[in-house]
Amino acid sequence: MAMNKGDNVIIDIDRLVSSIEDMMPHDLLTRPKCCIFKTQAILYRNNEKAFVPNAFSIGPLHHGSLNLKATEKIKVEYLQSLVSRSLFPDTMLITLITSIIEVEEEARECYAEAIDYSPEELVKILVVDGCFLIEFFLRHAYEELRKEDDPISTMSCMSKFLGHDLILLENQVPWMVLEILFDLTKDSNHDMPLCLLVAYFFHYHFLSYRILPPPQVQITNLKGIKHFVDLFRKLSTLSSVEEKKERMQGWELLPSATSLLKSGIKFKRGTSESILDIKFIDGVLEIPPIVIHDLTETAFRNLISYEQCHPKCEARVTSYAMLLDNLIITTKDMDILIDNQIVVNWLNHEDAAQLFNKLYHNTYVKDYYYQNICHEVNSFRRCRWPRWRAVLVRNYFNTPWAVLSTVAAFILLILTLLQTVYSIKN
């Protein structure tokens, strides 16, 4: 069917309808099992390096990148070692491939982006990368499995590169693929659960960051793991205390650490295993310690990206980044947290102070997790006595000599008053 627009302009309606229909997706834009996302372009602008692998491609999204091809040989060598130790090494590779073929469609649905690889190519990527990861975690946990010429354990930089690459949202293999491969290749001499193997590596690699609790913290209760970033997030929030009371309505943010200190609020190093367990009790803001290191930003950016992309993921880590952004404005604010052993800084002082100032930029938080704490802190600040007390402490009791001088002046004032009263009576 055509329509004449005049002046010999004819529009073919049928062809236009067909063209628009071809543009419509044949499936849902976000599939129910979708959990591995490409980071949104607007977040890339903040720090692209925080989202791109350094040495290892894991899964299909970065597979084939020229700068990552050098490590493909390492992955194949690890695969060969894993297969050779199995009970049936001659047929194990066939078994592994067959098992992943059966879940190829389900695995493909885990990726938000369309995967351009054929089913055969995707199965190959998942088997090679999955077996490489399993063998790596086994070698990390069991020293007897390591070889003298191991290309990763003998080069500390390679282990660090892999630690960086495993926490990238775009660089993931579905957890269910790893579980299938792990169950088929495990042996009785190395029977640590996969979840614990991975947790031990993350804990070892990020121990100095105080992002993760020890692996022994009820890790067996973790359910519904989707991939490494999801596991990393679950571990970081594992022991955090849920707020049982209803959140306050409206937004109320914290002032800087310097302003809070002037208002009489004290800072205390928290003891919780989770960095997210921030509390405010009787004028004391208790914050668990965190080490700022060269991978801290990468870890947080990918956790935040995951929360921003996944529709069912509460913005816990994003809220944490917002709170620290409010607290740390200048290096003076950073000094307060360092002096109270809340922050251990391994970076340039200025860089550390700026890290959280831009972490959550261009994100959206529907429910700010620390809204109640912010309200309690600001209500405390509005009381007059804490401010007066802070001024007194800062101006008159900030050093032992100032305390002695103030006490001496007070005693002198009392003696002068007594002498005056005595003179009047006489």
BELRA-V774611 format. One record per residue. N is the residue number from 1. RES is the residue in one letter. PHI is phi in whole degrees, -180 to 180 (999 if undefined). Layout:
# BELRA-V774611
n=N res=RES phi=PHI
n=N res=RES phi=PHI
This chain:
# BELRA-V774611
n=1 res=M phi=999
n=2 res=A phi=-129
n=3 res=M phi=-127
n=4 res=N phi=-92
n=5 res=K phi=-93
n=6 res=G phi=89
n=7 res=D phi=54
n=8 res=N phi=64
n=9 res=V phi=-96
n=10 res=I phi=-118
n=11 res=I phi=-107
n=12 res=D phi=-84
n=13 res=I phi=-68
n=14 res=D phi=-61
n=15 res=R phi=-67
n=16 res=L phi=-67
n=17 res=V phi=-61
n=18 res=S phi=-62
n=19 res=S phi=-65
n=20 res=I phi=-70
n=21 res=E phi=-63
n=22 res=D phi=-66
n=23 res=M phi=-75
n=24 res=M phi=-73
n=25 res=P phi=-68
n=26 res=H phi=-85
n=27 res=D phi=-133
n=28 res=L phi=-67
n=29 res=L phi=-63
n=30 res=T phi=-120
n=31 res=R phi=-74
n=32 res=P phi=-57
n=33 res=K phi=-91
n=34 res=C phi=-66
n=35 res=C phi=-146
n=36 res=I phi=-116
n=37 res=F phi=-121
n=38 res=K phi=-81
n=39 res=T phi=-62
n=40 res=Q phi=-62
n=41 res=A phi=-57
n=42 res=I phi=-68
n=43 res=L phi=-80
n=44 res=Y phi=-59
n=45 res=R phi=-63
n=46 res=N phi=-69
n=47 res=N phi=-168
n=48 res=E phi=-61
n=49 res=K phi=-64
n=50 res=A phi=-75
n=51 res=F phi=-120
n=52 res=V phi=-112
n=53 res=P phi=-64
n=54 res=N phi=-87
n=55 res=A phi=-140
n=56 res=F phi=-121
n=57 res=S phi=-91
n=58 res=I phi=-121
n=59 res=G phi=87
n=60 res=P phi=-85
n=61 res=L phi=-67
n=62 res=H phi=-114
n=63 res=H phi=-64
n=64 res=G phi=92
n=65 res=S phi=-61
n=66 res=L phi=-60
n=67 res=N phi=-76
n=68 res=L phi=-112
n=69 res=K phi=-70
n=70 res=A phi=-62
n=71 res=T phi=-89
n=72 res=E phi=-64
n=73 res=K phi=-65
n=74 res=I phi=-63
n=75 res=K phi=-63
n=76 res=V phi=-67
n=77 res=E phi=-64
n=78 res=Y phi=-67
n=79 res=L phi=-60
n=80 res=Q phi=-62
n=81 res=S phi=-65
n=82 res=L phi=-63
n=83 res=V phi=-67
n=84 res=S phi=-66
n=85 res=R phi=-87
n=86 res=S phi=-72
n=87 res=L phi=-67
n=88 res=F phi=-128
n=89 res=P phi=-63
n=90 res=D phi=-72
n=91 res=T phi=-114
n=92 res=M phi=-63
n=93 res=L phi=-62
n=94 res=I phi=-62
n=95 res=T phi=-63
n=96 res=L phi=-64
n=97 res=I phi=-64
n=98 res=T phi=-61
n=99 res=S phi=-67
n=100 res=I phi=-80
n=101 res=I phi=-58
n=102 res=E phi=-66
n=103 res=V phi=-115
n=104 res=E phi=-58
n=105 res=E phi=-64
n=106 res=E phi=-65
n=107 res=A phi=-65
n=108 res=R phi=-62
n=109 res=E phi=-70
n=110 res=C phi=-74
n=111 res=Y phi=-97
n=112 res=A phi=-69
n=113 res=E phi=-82
n=114 res=A phi=-66
n=115 res=I phi=-91
n=116 res=D phi=-79
n=117 res=Y phi=-78
n=118 res=S phi=-69
n=119 res=P phi=-54
n=120 res=E phi=-64
n=121 res=E phi=-68
n=122 res=L phi=-66
n=123 res=V phi=-60
n=124 res=K phi=-61
n=125 res=I phi=-62
n=126 res=L phi=-67
n=127 res=V phi=-68
n=128 res=V phi=-65
n=129 res=D phi=-67
n=130 res=G phi=-64
n=131 res=C phi=-67
n=132 res=F phi=-58
n=133 res=L phi=-65
n=134 res=I phi=-61
n=135 res=E phi=-65
n=136 res=F phi=-63
n=137 res=F phi=-65
n=138 res=L phi=-66
n=139 res=R phi=-65
n=140 res=H phi=-68
n=141 res=A phi=-84
n=142 res=Y phi=-118
n=143 res=E phi=-61
n=144 res=E phi=-67
n=145 res=L phi=-85
n=146 res=R phi=-77
n=147 res=K phi=-102
n=148 res=E phi=-62
n=149 res=D phi=-103
n=150 res=D phi=-57
n=151 res=P phi=-71
n=152 res=I phi=-106
n=153 res=S phi=-68
n=154 res=T phi=-85
n=155 res=M phi=-125
n=156 res=S phi=-60
n=157 res=C phi=-67
n=158 res=M phi=-66
n=159 res=S phi=-63
n=160 res=K phi=-68
n=161 res=F phi=-58
n=162 res=L phi=-67
n=163 res=G phi=-59
n=164 res=H phi=-65
n=165 res=D phi=-71
n=166 res=L phi=-77
n=167 res=I phi=-104
n=168 res=L phi=-91
n=169 res=L phi=-60
n=170 res=E phi=-80
n=171 res=N phi=-112
n=172 res=Q phi=-131
n=173 res=V phi=-113
n=174 res=P phi=-55
n=175 res=W phi=-60
n=176 res=M phi=-66
n=177 res=V phi=-67
n=178 res=L phi=-62
n=179 res=E phi=-63
n=180 res=I phi=-63
n=181 res=L phi=-64
n=182 res=F phi=-67
n=183 res=D phi=-64
n=184 res=L phi=-78
n=185 res=T phi=-109
n=186 res=K phi=-71
n=187 res=D phi=-130
n=188 res=S phi=-69
n=189 res=N phi=-81
n=190 res=H phi=-135
n=191 res=D phi=-107
n=192 res=M phi=-65
n=193 res=P phi=-59
n=194 res=L phi=-57
n=195 res=C phi=-59
n=196 res=L phi=-73
n=197 res=L phi=-58
n=198 res=V phi=-67
n=199 res=A phi=-63
n=200 res=Y phi=-63
n=201 res=F phi=-66
n=202 res=F phi=-62
n=203 res=H phi=-65
n=204 res=Y phi=-65
n=205 res=H phi=-77
n=206 res=F phi=-114
n=207 res=L phi=-57
n=208 res=S phi=-72
n=209 res=Y phi=-92
n=210 res=R phi=51
n=211 res=I phi=-92
n=212 res=L phi=-112
n=213 res=P phi=-81
n=214 res=P phi=-58
n=215 res=P phi=-61
n=216 res=Q phi=-71
n=217 res=V phi=-75
n=218 res=Q phi=44
n=219 res=I phi=-71
n=220 res=T phi=-67
n=221 res=N phi=-84
n=222 res=L phi=-68
n=223 res=K phi=-132
n=224 res=G phi=66
n=225 res=I phi=-66
n=226 res=K phi=-105
n=227 res=H phi=-172
n=228 res=F phi=-65
n=229 res=V phi=-64
n=230 res=D phi=-64
n=231 res=L phi=-64
n=232 res=F phi=-59
n=233 res=R phi=-68
n=234 res=K phi=-62
n=235 res=L phi=-66
n=236 res=S phi=-71
n=237 res=T phi=-111
n=238 res=L phi=-59
n=239 res=S phi=-100
n=240 res=S phi=-69
n=241 res=V phi=-86
n=242 res=E phi=-74
n=243 res=E phi=-75
n=244 res=K phi=-85
n=245 res=K phi=-81
n=246 res=E phi=-67
n=247 res=R phi=-69
n=248 res=M phi=-68
n=249 res=Q phi=-85
n=250 res=G phi=84
n=251 res=W phi=-104
n=252 res=E phi=-148
n=253 res=L phi=-102
n=254 res=L phi=-89
n=255 res=P phi=-79
n=256 res=S phi=-70
n=257 res=A phi=-61
n=258 res=T phi=-62
n=259 res=S phi=-65
n=260 res=L phi=-64
n=261 res=L phi=-64
n=262 res=K phi=-67
n=263 res=S phi=-84
n=264 res=G phi=97
n=265 res=I phi=-85
n=266 res=K phi=-101
n=267 res=F phi=-114
n=268 res=K phi=-139
n=269 res=R phi=-72
n=270 res=G phi=-76
n=271 res=T phi=-113
n=272 res=S phi=-67
n=273 res=E phi=-73
n=274 res=S phi=-102
n=275 res=I phi=-67
n=276 res=L phi=-84
n=277 res=D phi=-80
n=278 res=I phi=-94
n=279 res=K phi=-131
n=280 res=F phi=-131
n=281 res=I phi=-135
n=282 res=D phi=51
n=283 res=G phi=80
n=284 res=V phi=-118
n=285 res=L phi=-93
n=286 res=E phi=-101
n=287 res=I phi=-126
n=288 res=P phi=-61
n=289 res=P phi=-71
n=290 res=I phi=-143
n=291 res=V phi=-99
n=292 res=I phi=-95
n=293 res=H phi=-133
n=294 res=D phi=-74
n=295 res=L phi=-104
n=296 res=T phi=-60
n=297 res=E phi=-63
n=298 res=T phi=-61
n=299 res=A phi=-60
n=300 res=F phi=-66
n=301 res=R phi=-63
n=302 res=N phi=-76
n=303 res=L phi=-65
n=304 res=I phi=-66
n=305 res=S phi=-61
n=306 res=Y phi=-63
n=307 res=E phi=-65
n=308 res=Q phi=-74
n=309 res=C phi=-89
n=310 res=H phi=-84
n=311 res=P phi=-68
n=312 res=K phi=-108
n=313 res=C phi=-106
n=314 res=E phi=-68
n=315 res=A phi=-81
n=316 res=R phi=-71
n=317 res=V phi=-68
n=318 res=T phi=-62
n=319 res=S phi=-63
n=320 res=Y phi=-62
n=321 res=A phi=-63
n=322 res=M phi=-64
n=323 res=L phi=-63
n=324 res=L phi=-68
n=325 res=D phi=-62
n=326 res=N phi=-70
n=327 res=L phi=-73
n=328 res=I phi=-107
n=329 res=I phi=-106
n=330 res=T phi=-127
n=331 res=T phi=-65
n=332 res=K phi=-65
n=333 res=D phi=-64
n=334 res=M phi=-62
n=335 res=D phi=-60
n=336 res=I phi=-62
n=337 res=L phi=-70
n=338 res=I phi=-69
n=339 res=D phi=-62
n=340 res=N phi=-94
n=341 res=Q phi=60
n=342 res=I phi=-88
n=343 res=V phi=-117
n=344 res=V phi=-111
n=345 res=N phi=-103
n=346 res=W phi=-108
n=347 res=L phi=-110
n=348 res=N phi=-57
n=349 res=H phi=-58
n=350 res=E phi=-68
n=351 res=D phi=-64
n=352 res=A phi=-64
n=353 res=A phi=-66
n=354 res=Q phi=-87
n=355 res=L phi=-57
n=356 res=F phi=-80
n=357 res=N phi=-68
n=358 res=K phi=-130
n=359 res=L phi=-67
n=360 res=Y phi=-101
n=361 res=H phi=-58
n=362 res=N phi=68
n=363 res=T phi=-109
n=364 res=Y phi=-128
n=365 res=V phi=-123
n=366 res=K phi=-78
n=367 res=D phi=-120
n=368 res=Y phi=-75
n=369 res=Y phi=-64
n=370 res=Y phi=-100
n=371 res=Q phi=-62
n=372 res=N phi=-65
n=373 res=I phi=-63
n=374 res=C phi=-61
n=375 res=H phi=-64
n=376 res=E phi=-65
n=377 res=V phi=-64
n=378 res=N phi=-68
n=379 res=S phi=-65
n=380 res=F phi=-64
n=381 res=R phi=-63
n=382 res=R phi=-73
n=383 res=C phi=-72
n=384 res=R phi=-79
n=385 res=W phi=-59
n=386 res=P phi=-56
n=387 res=R phi=-68
n=388 res=W phi=-61
n=389 res=R phi=-61
n=390 res=A phi=-63
n=391 res=V phi=-63
n=392 res=L phi=-61
n=393 res=V phi=-64
n=394 res=R phi=-69
n=395 res=N phi=-92
n=396 res=Y phi=-124
n=397 res=F phi=-131
n=398 res=N phi=-84
n=399 res=T phi=-138
n=400 res=P phi=-57
n=401 res=W phi=-68
n=402 res=A phi=-65
n=403 res=V phi=-63
n=404 res=L phi=-63
n=405 res=S phi=-64
n=406 res=T phi=-65
n=407 res=V phi=-64
n=408 res=A phi=-63
n=409 res=A phi=-64
n=410 res=F phi=-66
n=411 res=I phi=-63
n=412 res=L phi=-62
n=413 res=L phi=-63
n=414 res=I phi=-64
n=415 res=L phi=-64
n=416 res=T phi=-64
n=417 res=L phi=-64
n=418 res=L phi=-64
n=419 res=Q phi=-65
n=420 res=T phi=-63
n=421 res=V phi=-62
n=422 res=Y phi=-64
n=423 res=S phi=-66
n=424 res=I phi=-65
n=425 res=K phi=-64
n=426 res=N phi=-82
